């Protein structure tokens, strides 16, 4: 295995989490303990450097690379894709957990020349391509054949740094070329479903001046970013299904209606990003015609419509026009006062 797989861990200021992850990889009973493990440190200011350098004195397979400056989370991911050297690489988060009891499935998939080995299943509904694409959005969910990282894939990955999922460039390319996907019988990469980034700041961690960050990157969040990445899929029907029928392909959204989903996206953009226009456009342009109508109506209701009531009437103000309704629901009059 040590001649087949490289594990690459991008990290920034998470020494404690990184230590917990590495202890799992380097444990005596770990099947990957002798594999090359590359740590890409995004110029951490905590104890990450000292910890990794000390680790290198004990484990010759640890390759520690520290950037001179913080290049951003997305760029650190594309750097990992660029430097991978072994036949397969596994790009993992610095805060995930692992269960290696079913590792034999990975070895069998490699021997079977699989292009992508899916090692997580917390969102998977079935083994269909749409379901696997959803799952592979998690960084640690896939082990990939390195030779599939072409110059074009790297350029697409770099172009999608702003869209938060640069590794999706490879996944979309594999789907477009009908490459071979294998799913392990039991999950190896484990991840909870709580939101690790409630304020939408993860992808600009380490920036000294948030005000200096490009607005498109600073205000981007998961949904518009995900929709934009799916533009790399050649199959328009597949892309449309992933966007407009997401509940079919993910355990996390199976109970979420389209209306509820759209409502939540508008609320998030308003609450966290001050109704950033490009997020609105990114979501709207990817929706089906029917969902666009729902989106517009709820956008008006949320941002352009004001309501209040007294004992006798209910008032609606939209575009400066006041509509007064009797509390029983009968229209009374329309005025601009």
C-alpha positions in Angstrom: 0.0 0.0 0.0 2.8 2.4 0.8 3.8 2.4 -2.9 0.2 3.0 -4.1 -1.3 5.7 -1.9 -0.4 9.2 -0.7 -2.5 10.9 1.9 -2.5 14.7 1.7 -3.9 16.9 4.5 -4.4 20.6 3.9 -4.4 22.4 7.3 -4.4 25.8 9.0 -4.4 26.5 12.7 -5.9 23.2 13.8 -3.0 21.5 15.4 -5.2 19.6 17.9 -7.6 18.3 15.2 -4.6 17.5 12.9 -3.0 15.5 15.7 -6.1 13.4 16.2 -6.4 12.6 12.5 -2.7 11.7 12.2 -2.8 9.5 15.2 -5.5 7.4 13.4 -3.4 7.2 10.2 -0.2 6.3 12.1 -1.7 3.9 14.6 -0.1 0.4 14.9 -3.2 -1.3 13.4 -3.6 1.3 10.6 -3.4 -0.1 7.1 -2.0 3.2 5.9 0.6 3.8 8.6 3.5 3.4 6.1 2.0 5.4 3.3 3.4 8.8 2.4 1.5 11.4 4.3 1.9 15.0 3.1 0.8 17.9 5.3 0.2 21.2 3.6 0.4 23.8 6.3 -1.2 27.1 5.2 1.2 29.2 7.3 -0.4 28.3 10.6 0.3 30.6 13.6 -0.5 27.9 16.3 1.7 24.9 17.2 1.2 23.1 13.9 4.7 23.7 12.6 6.5 22.5 15.8 4.2 19.5 16.0 4.7 18.4 12.4 8.5 18.9 12.5 8.7 16.8 15.6 6.6 14.2 13.9 9.0 14.0 11.0 11.8 12.9 13.4 9.7 9.9 14.3 8.1 8.9 11.0 10.1 9.0 7.8 6.9 8.9 5.7 5.7 12.3 7.0 6.3 15.0 4.4 5.7 18.5 5.9 5.3 21.5 3.6 4.7 24.9 5.0 3.6 27.8 2.8 5.3 31.1 3.2 1.9 32.8 3.2 -1.6 31.7 3.6 -2.8 31.0 0.1 -6.4 30.2 1.1 -8.2 27.0 1.7 -9.2 26.5 -2.0 -5.7 27.1 -3.3 -4.3 24.7 -0.7 -6.6 22.0 -2.1 -5.5 22.6 -5.7 -1.9 22.6 -4.5 -2.5 19.1 -3.0 -3.9 17.9 -6.4 -0.9 19.3 -8.2 1.8 17.7 -6.0 0.3 14.2 -5.7 2.9 11.6 -6.8 1.7 8.1 -5.9 -0.7 6.1 -8.2 -3.6 7.1 -5.9 -4.0 10.0 -3.6 -6.4 10.7 -0.8 -7.1 14.3 0.0 -8.5 14.5 3.5 -9.7 17.1 5.9 -7.7 17.8 9.1 -10.7 17.1 11.4 -12.3 13.9 10.1 -12.4 10.4 11.7 -11.8 7.0 10.1 -12.7 3.4 10.4 -10.2 1.1 8.7 -12.0 -2.2 9.4 -13.1 -2.5 5.8 -9.9 -1.2 4.1 -9.7 -4.4 2.1 -12.4 -2.9 -0.2 -10.0 -0.1 -1.0 -7.2 -2.5 -1.9 -9.5 -4.5 -4.1 -10.7 -1.4 -5.9 -7.1 -0.3 -6.6 -6.3 -3.7 -7.9 -9.4 -3.4 -10.1 -8.1 -0.2 -11.5 -10.9 2.0 -10.2 -10.6 5.7 -11.0 -12.5 6.9 -7.9 -13.0 4.9 -4.7 -15.9 6.3 -2.6 -15.1 5.8 1.1 -17.9 7.7 2.8 -21.6 7.3 2.8 -23.2 9.8 5.1 -25.3 11.3 2.3 -25.5 8.4 -0.2 -29.0 7.2 -1.0 -27.9 4.7 -3.6 -24.8 4.1 -5.8 -26.2 6.2 -8.7 -23.8 8.8 -10.1 -25.9 11.8 -8.8 -25.8 10.3 -5.3 -22.0 9.7 -5.5 -21.4 13.3 -6.8 -23.2 14.7 -3.8 -21.2 12.5 -1.4 -17.8 13.4 -3.1 -18.4 17.1 -2.2 -16.9 16.0 1.2 -13.1 16.4 0.8 -12.3 13.0 2.4 -14.9 11.0 0.6 -12.9 9.9 -2.4 -9.6 8.2 -3.2 -8.5 9.1 -6.7 -6.2 7.8 -9.4 -3.6 10.5 -9.7 -3.0 10.2 -13.4 -6.5 11.5 -14.1 -5.3 15.0 -12.8 -4.6 16.5 -16.2 -3.5 20.1 -16.9 -7.1 20.8 -17.8 -8.4 19.4 -14.5 -6.0 21.6 -12.6 -6.9 24.7 -14.5 -10.6 24.0 -13.8 -9.8 23.4 -10.1 -8.0 26.7 -9.9 -10.9 28.4 -11.6 -13.2 27.0 -9.0 -11.3 28.1 -6.0 -13.9 30.8 -5.6 -16.6 28.2 -5.7 -15.3 26.4 -2.6 -15.1 22.9 -4.1 -12.1 23.0 -6.4 -11.7 19.2 -6.1 -15.0 18.9 -8.0 -13.1 19.6 -11.2 -11.7 16.1 -11.1 -14.9 14.5 -10.1 -16.9 16.2 -12.9 -14.2 15.2 -15.4 -14.4 11.6 -14.3 -18.2 11.6 -14.7 -17.9 13.3 -18.1 -15.5 10.6 -19.3 -17.5 7.7 -17.8 -14.6 6.7 -15.6 -14.9 3.8 -13.0 -16.3 4.5 -9.6 -16.2 2.0 -6.8 -18.0 2.3 -3.4 -16.7 0.6 -0.3 -19.2 -1.7 1.5 -18.7 0.2 4.8 -17.6 3.9 5.2 -14.0 4.6 6.0 -14.1 8.4 6.2 -16.6 9.4 8.9 -18.0 12.9 9.3 -20.8 14.4 11.3 -23.7 16.5 9.8 -23.4 19.5 12.0 -22.4 22.7 10.2 -18.7 23.4 10.9 -18.9 26.9 9.4 -22.1 28.6 10.6 -20.9 32.1 9.6 -19.7 31.1 6.1 -16.1 32.1 6.8 -14.2 28.9 6.4 -12.8 29.6 2.9 -11.2 32.9 4.0 -9.7 31.7 7.2 -6.3 33.2 7.7 -6.9 36.4 5.9 -5.5 39.3 7.9 -7.9 41.8 6.4 -11.3 40.5 5.4 -12.0 43.8 3.8 -9.2 43.1 1.3 -10.7 39.8 0.1 -12.5 39.8 -3.3 -16.2 40.1 -2.6 -17.1 37.1 -4.8 -14.9 34.9 -2.6 -15.7 36.6 0.7 -19.5 36.4 0.3 -19.7 33.0 -1.5 -21.4 30.1 0.4 -22.1 26.5 -0.2 -25.2 26.5 -2.4 -24.3 29.0 -5.1 -20.7 27.5 -5.0 -22.0 24.0 -5.5 -24.3 25.0 -8.3 -21.5 26.8 -10.1 -19.2 23.7 -9.8 -21.9 21.5 -11.3 -21.5 23.6 -14.5 -18.5 21.5 -15.2 -20.8 18.5 -15.9 -21.5 18.0 -19.6 -24.8 16.2 -19.0 -27.3 18.9 -18.6 -30.0 16.5 -17.4 -27.7 15.2 -14.7 -26.9 18.7 -13.6 -30.5 19.8 -13.5 -31.4 16.7 -11.4 -28.7 17.5 -8.9 -29.9 21.1 -8.5 -33.7 20.8 -8.8 -34.2 17.3 -7.4 -31.5 17.2 -4.8 -33.7 15.5 -2.2 -33.7 12.3 -4.4 -29.9 11.9 -4.1 -28.9 12.9 -0.5 -29.9 11.7 2.9 -29.4 15.2 4.2 -32.0 16.8 2.0 -34.6 13.9 1.5 -37.1 15.6 3.8 -36.5 19.2 2.5 -39.1 20.4 0.0 -38.1 22.6 -2.9 -39.9 25.6 -1.4 -38.2 25.1 2.0 -34.8 24.8 0.3 -35.3 28.0 -1.7 -36.7 29.8 1.3 -33.6 28.8 3.4 -31.1 30.0 0.7 -32.7 33.5 0.5 -32.6 33.7 4.3 -29.0 32.7 4.5 -27.9 35.2 1.8 -29.8 37.9 3.6 -28.6 37.1 7.1 -25.0 36.3 6.5 -24.1 38.2 3.3 -26.4 41.2 3.1 -28.3 39.9 0.1 -25.2 39.7 -2.0 -26.5 40.1 -5.6 -24.2 37.5 -7.2 -25.3 34.8 -4.8 -28.9 35.5 -5.8 -28.0 35.4 -9.5 -25.9 32.2 -9.1 -28.8 30.4 -7.5 -31.5 31.8 -9.7 -29.9 31.0 -13.0 -29.4 27.3 -12.2 -33.0 26.7 -11.1 -35.7 25.2 -13.3 -38.4 27.5 -14.6 -40.9 26.5 -12.0 -38.4 26.9 -9.2 -37.4 30.3 -10.6 -41.0 31.4 -10.1 -41.0 30.2 -6.5 -37.6 31.9 -6.0 -38.9 35.3 -7.3 -42.0 35.2 -5.2 -40.2 34.4 -2.0 -37.5 36.9 -2.8 -40.2 39.6 -3.1 -41.9 38.4 0.1 -38.6 38.5 2.0 -37.0 41.6 0.7 -39.6 43.9 -0.9 -42.8 43.2 1.0 -43.6 44.7 4.4 -46.7 43.6 6.4 -48.3 44.9 9.6 -51.8 44.9 11.0 -54.1 46.7 13.5 -57.4 45.6 15.0 -59.3 46.1 11.7 -56.9 45.9 8.8 -53.9 44.0 7.5 -51.5 46.2 5.5 -49.1 45.1 2.7 -46.5 47.5 1.4 -44.6 46.6 -1.8 -42.7 49.0 -4.0 -44.1 51.8 -1.9 -47.7 50.9 -2.6 -49.8 50.2 0.4 -52.6 47.5 0.1 -55.1 47.5 2.9 -57.2 44.3 3.6 -60.0 43.9 6.0 -58.9 41.4 8.7 -61.5 39.0 7.3 -59.6 39.0 4.0 -61.7 41.4 1.9 -59.8 44.0 -0.1 -60.7 47.4 1.2 -58.6 49.9 -0.7 -55.3 50.6 -2.4 -53.4 53.8 -1.8 -50.0 55.4 -1.6 -50.2 57.0 1.8 
